[in-house]
Amino acid sequence: MYPNRPCNAIDMNDVNNFESFLSTAKNLELYGGSAEPLLNPDLKKILAYLKSKYGTRMMVNTNASVLTKEYADLFVKYGFDYILVSYHAGTKDKYHELSTTGDIDNVNNNLQYLAERKLEAGKKKPFIEFNFALQKENATEATAVIDTAKRLNVSAVLINKYYGGRNKLQDKMVSYDYDTKQGNEELDKIYQYADKLGVHLKPTTPSHWAEKNEKPDWNNENYKKNSTCPFPWLNLFFDPVLDEKDSFYVSVCNRIVLCKINYRKLKLSKRADFMTLWNHPVFQYLRSTVNKEPLNPICKYCKNCDREKMRNTDANEYAKIRDNAVKSFFAEYRRNHSPAPVDGLEILDDNPFSDEKYLDKLNSQTTL
């Protein structure tokens, strides 16, 4: 959908632009979405630099298809901390069907080499965990996933529930939110099998579905009133801008993108510029309204009791609710705030990843 997209991959020269932020970051977590993190050609140099200079705790979420021997050697050498492997099927055919890479033998061979290198070096790190998102299409794969985790001495298998959204499974109604009784039975079988093999699962006990099969009637006021969120004080999220060079979307919350920065202009190597970003009024507005009434619209949406079920049973309606909450957040913010402009920083008005924009982009590509 972005044939001319700029790479926006951080290289060693760019690390200097983020030095003030990186020097104080306790954890650095590299997630996919717009790209596989291990495809960054400079990532090996960056990991070695951050581990050597700051001892940063580091994590990567990967499908492990490009977890090369060179990466494995580097991870063991520098004590890379944690690898979360997206592993949603355990047999060759089903993995090929569900995975973007489709080659389970390649993935397993990569993980086998890493396990052997750790053993030879007498190292426990990096800890490796599988992320298995349970749904109707892969429920029978769980035993094979657990078998592989046992064979490769994987630290744990995360048993998550399928998360609805823009993917080819959505129209197949694969979520067990449509059949909670069957879903809970599958969960129980998975935990019984893992217990028999001595494979550690997370969470340690099954997170059962509530006995409610129908799609929820969304009520903006049906949210967890006593729920508190610490994220806006502890996290900084960067997402690459797919159609603009040298730019990232930035936020302190993974439910809403708050601003866009050009990292050539707003250089986070300078402490003052970093604090300008970290303490920007839009970040402070979110912090001041995340846990105190009246909650802002995006936090009400996030804490809604039916949010996850709505996402898994009606992705289109869910997207509209989310995107409206984002627009309402910015409308409320602008009613009470008019901060001085910052060169290289742009406050947004809506969700840059909205379904409306996604469909417009998809349709424009289809008609070309």
C-alpha positions in Angstrom: 0.0 0.0 0.0 3.0 2.3 0.3 5.2 1.4 -2.7 7.3 4.5 -2.4 7.5 4.6 1.4 10.7 6.0 3.0 12.5 3.4 5.0 12.6 5.4 8.3 14.9 2.7 9.7 17.2 4.1 12.4 20.9 3.8 11.7 23.9 4.4 13.9 24.0 8.1 12.8 20.4 8.5 13.9 21.2 7.1 17.3 22.9 10.4 18.2 19.5 12.1 17.5 17.9 10.0 20.3 20.8 9.9 22.7 19.2 11.9 25.5 16.1 9.6 25.4 18.2 6.4 25.0 20.6 7.3 27.8 17.7 7.3 30.3 15.6 4.4 28.9 15.5 1.4 31.2 13.9 -0.8 28.7 13.8 -0.7 24.9 11.2 -2.8 23.2 11.2 -3.4 19.5 7.9 -4.4 18.0 6.8 -5.2 14.5 3.7 -4.0 12.7 4.9 -1.9 9.9 8.1 -3.9 9.6 10.0 -6.8 11.0 12.5 -5.3 13.6 15.4 -7.6 12.7 15.4 -6.4 9.1 16.9 -3.1 10.1 20.4 -3.3 8.5 22.0 -1.3 11.3 20.3 -3.0 14.2 23.2 -5.3 15.1 25.5 -2.2 15.6 22.8 -0.4 17.6 22.2 -3.3 19.9 25.9 -3.7 20.6 26.2 0.0 21.2 23.3 0.3 23.6 24.2 -2.8 25.6 27.9 -1.8 25.9 27.3 1.9 26.7 24.1 1.8 28.8 23.3 -1.8 29.6 19.8 -1.2 28.3 17.3 -4.0 28.9 16.2 -5.0 25.4 13.3 -7.0 23.9 12.3 -7.8 20.4 9.0 -9.2 19.0 9.8 -11.2 15.9 8.5 -14.1 13.8 12.2 -15.4 14.0 12.4 -16.0 10.2 15.4 -13.7 10.0 16.8 -14.6 13.4 20.1 -15.4 11.7 23.2 -17.1 13.2 24.8 -13.7 13.3 22.0 -12.3 15.4 22.0 -15.3 17.6 25.8 -15.0 18.3 25.3 -11.3 19.0 22.4 -11.8 21.3 24.3 -14.3 23.4 27.5 -12.3 23.4 25.8 -9.1 24.7 23.2 -10.7 26.9 20.2 -9.5 24.9 17.3 -10.0 27.3 14.1 -11.2 25.8 12.7 -12.5 22.5 8.9 -12.8 22.0 8.3 -15.1 18.9 5.0 -14.9 17.2 4.2 -18.6 16.9 0.6 -19.2 16.1 0.8 -22.7 14.7 3.0 -25.7 15.3 2.7 -27.8 12.2 4.2 -27.1 8.8 0.9 -26.8 6.8 -1.0 -24.7 9.3 2.0 -22.4 10.0 2.3 -21.9 6.2 -1.4 -20.9 6.1 -1.3 -18.5 9.1 2.1 -17.0 9.0 3.4 -14.3 6.7 6.7 -16.2 6.3 5.2 -19.6 6.1 8.4 -21.7 6.8 8.2 -23.3 10.2 11.4 -25.3 9.5 13.4 -22.2 9.0 12.0 -20.6 12.2 12.7 -23.7 14.3 16.2 -24.1 12.9 16.9 -20.5 13.8 15.6 -21.0 17.4 17.5 -24.3 17.7 20.8 -22.6 16.8 20.1 -19.9 19.4 19.3 -22.5 22.0 22.6 -24.4 21.3 24.6 -21.2 21.4 23.2 -20.3 24.8 24.0 -23.8 26.1 27.5 -23.7 24.8 28.1 -20.3 26.4 26.4 -21.2 29.6 24.0 -18.3 29.3 20.4 -18.0 30.2 19.8 -15.0 28.0 18.1 -14.2 25.8 14.9 -15.6 27.3 12.7 -16.9 24.6 8.9 -17.0 24.7 6.2 -18.0 22.2 3.2 -15.8 21.6 0.2 -18.1 20.7 -3.1 -16.3 20.0 -5.8 -18.9 20.4 -8.7 -18.9 17.9 -10.8 -21.5 16.1 -8.4 -22.0 13.1 -5.4 -22.9 15.3 -6.9 -24.5 18.5 -5.7 -28.0 17.4 -2.2 -26.6 16.9 -1.6 -25.8 20.6 -0.2 -29.2 21.5 2.4 -29.0 18.6 3.3 -25.5 19.8 3.8 -26.8 23.3 5.8 -29.7 22.0 8.2 -27.4 20.2 8.5 -25.1 23.2 9.5 -28.2 25.2 12.1 -29.3 22.6 13.7 -25.9 22.2 13.7 -25.2 25.9 11.5 -22.1 25.5 11.0 -20.2 28.7 7.2 -19.8 28.4 4.3 -19.8 26.0 2.0 -16.8 26.2 -1.6 -18.0 25.7 -3.4 -15.0 24.3 -6.8 -14.7 22.8 -7.2 -13.8 19.2 -7.3 -10.1 18.7 -9.6 -8.9 15.9 -8.6 -6.4 13.3 -7.4 -6.0 9.8 -6.5 -9.5 8.8 -7.8 -12.3 6.6 -9.2 -14.2 9.5 -11.7 -11.6 10.6 -14.5 -12.5 8.2 -14.2 -16.2 9.2 -15.4 -15.3 12.8 -12.5 -17.2 14.3 -12.7 -15.6 17.7 -14.0 -17.7 20.6 -16.0 -14.7 21.7 -18.6 -16.2 19.4 -18.5 -19.5 21.4 -17.1 -18.9 24.9 -18.0 -22.4 26.1 -15.9 -24.1 23.4 -13.1 -21.5 23.9 -12.9 -22.2 27.6 -12.8 -26.0 27.0 -9.9 -25.5 24.6 -8.1 -23.3 27.1 -8.5 -26.0 29.8 -7.1 -28.7 27.5 -4.1 -26.5 26.6 -3.2 -26.0 30.3 -3.7 -29.6 31.1 -1.3 -30.7 28.3 1.3 -28.1 29.2 1.2 -29.2 32.8 1.8 -32.8 31.8 4.9 -31.8 29.8 6.2 -29.3 32.3 5.9 -26.3 29.9 5.4 -23.0 31.6 2.4 -21.0 30.4 1.5 -17.3 30.9 -0.8 -16.5 32.5 -0.2 -19.4 34.9 -4.0 -20.2 35.0 -6.5 -20.1 32.1 -7.9 -16.6 31.4 -11.4 -17.8 30.6 -13.9 -16.0 28.5 -17.0 -14.6 30.3 -20.1 -16.6 29.4 -21.5 -14.1 26.9 -21.7 -15.0 23.2 -23.5 -12.1 21.7 -22.0 -8.9 20.5 -22.1 -6.2 23.2 -24.2 -3.0 23.1 -21.5 -0.3 23.4 -22.1 2.2 26.2 -19.5 4.9 26.6 -20.1 5.0 30.4 -19.7 1.3 31.0 -16.0 1.5 31.9 -13.9 0.3 34.8 -14.2 3.2 37.2 -11.5 2.1 39.6 -9.0 1.1 37.0 -5.7 3.1 37.1 -3.2 3.3 34.3 0.5 4.1 34.8 1.6 4.1 31.2 1.7 7.8 30.4 4.4 8.3 33.0 6.5 5.2 32.1 6.4 4.8 28.3 7.3 6.5 25.0 6.0 4.9 21.8 7.5 5.5 18.4 5.8 4.4 15.1 7.3 5.1 11.7 5.4 7.4 9.4 5.0 5.4 6.2 4.7 8.3 3.8 7.1 10.9 5.2 10.9 10.8 5.5 12.7 11.1 8.9 9.4 11.1 10.8 7.8 9.2 13.6 4.4 9.2 15.3 5.0 9.5 19.1 2.8 8.9 22.1 2.9 7.9 25.8 0.0 5.6 25.2 -0.5 2.8 22.7 -4.2 3.6 22.3 -3.7 7.0 20.7 -1.0 8.7 18.6 -0.5 12.2 20.0 2.0 13.8 17.7 4.4 13.5 14.8 8.0 14.5 15.0 10.7 15.1 12.4 13.8 13.7 14.1 16.1 15.8 12.0 14.5 19.0 13.4 13.6 17.9 17.0 16.8 16.2 18.0 16.3 14.1 21.1 20.1 14.1 21.6 19.5 17.4 23.5 18.0 17.1 27.0 16.0 20.3 26.5 14.4 19.0 23.3 13.6 15.7 24.8 11.9 17.3 27.8 10.0 19.6 25.4 8.6 16.4 23.9 8.2 14.5 27.2 6.4 17.4 29.0 4.4 18.7 26.0 1.0 19.9 27.0 -0.8 17.2 25.0 1.1 14.5 27.0 0.4 16.3 30.2 -3.3 16.6 29.3 -3.5 12.8 28.9 -1.7 12.3 32.2 -4.0 14.6 34.0 -7.2 12.9 32.7 -6.2 9.2 32.6 -7.2 8.3 36.2 -9.3 11.3 37.4 -12.9 12.1 36.5 -13.9 13.4 34.1 -11.8 10.9 32.1 -10.8 11.9 28.6 -12.6 10.1 25.7 -9.7 7.8 24.8 -9.2 6.5 28.3 -13.0 5.9 28.7 -12.8 3.9 25.5 -9.7 1.9 26.6 -11.2 1.1 30.0 -14.6 0.1 28.6 -15.7 -3.3 29.9 -16.8 -4.4 26.4 -13.8 -3.1 24.4 -12.0 -6.4 23.7 -15.2 -8.3 22.9 -16.3 -5.6 20.5 -13.0 -5.7 18.7 -13.2 -9.5 18.3 -16.8 -9.6 17.2 -17.3 -6.5 15.2 -14.0 -5.0 14.0 -15.7 -2.4 11.8 -17.8 -1.0 14.6 -14.9 -1.2 17.0 -12.8 0.9 14.6 -15.4 3.6 14.4 -15.7 3.8 18.2 -11.9 4.0 18.5 -11.5 6.6 15.8 -14.3 8.7 17.3 -12.7 8.5 20.7 -9.4 9.8 19.2 -11.2 12.7 17.5 -13.0 13.6 20.7 -9.8 13.5 22.7 -8.1 16.1 20.4 -11.3 18.2 20.3 -11.4 18.4 24.1 -7.6 19.1 24.3 -7.8 22.0 21.8 -10.7 23.6 23.6 -8.5 24.2 26.6 -4.9 24.3 25.2 -3.1 26.4 22.6 0.6 25.7 23.2 3.4 27.5 21.4 4.5 25.7 18.2 7.6 23.5 18.4 9.7 23.1 15.3 9.7 19.5 14.2 6.6 18.6 16.3 3.0 18.5 15.1 0.0 17.7 17.2 -2.5 15.5 15.5 -6.3 15.8 15.1 -7.3 12.2 14.5 -6.0 8.6 14.2 -3.4 8.4 11.4 -4.1 4.6 11.3 -7.9 5.0 11.2 -10.0 2.5 9.2 -11.3 5.3 7.1 -7.8 6.3 5.9 -6.8 2.6 5.6 -9.8 1.9 3.3 -9.2 5.1 1.3 -5.6 4.0 0.7 -6.6 0.4 -0.1 -9.2 1.6 -2.6 -6.8 4.0 -4.3 -4.3 1.2 -4.7 -6.9 -1.2 -6.1 -8.0 1.3 -8.8 -4.5 2.1 -10.0 
